[in-house]
Amino acid sequence: MVRKAGPILKGWKFGAFVGSIVGVVCVAVYPIIVSPYINPDKWKKISKDMRESQGIKQEEIQPGNMKVWSDPFDRPGKPGNK
């Protein structure tokens, strides 16, 4: 006689199990992906402060003497531009 290892989840228990896994993934993803996307100014400030405290100048660490990236479509009428 072959016996199964454990109980099989059915009905609401299966739904609760899958829902809890999805919930845990969402809670883990929010501070990594969603928060910086919603409020990028906070993360730009953190990056700037960290570079200043470490003495890193972005122009000096660019590979191949390339200039620091800037938006090529930066126009005066575009929202967010000066």
C-alpha angles and dihedrals in degrees: 000000000000116000125199119239098238146345119300116237113234136169119350093358090061090047091050091049094051091042092052092051091050090047093052091049091049092049090050094046098047100074092040102046114005102044096053089046093053097042110023094160091071092053093044089054091048091050092048093048092048092050091049093048091049093045093241117153111200093211091059097051098048110121118245093008089285119162120252111273118266131175107270090203094054102142130168094241095050115108111260094024127108 
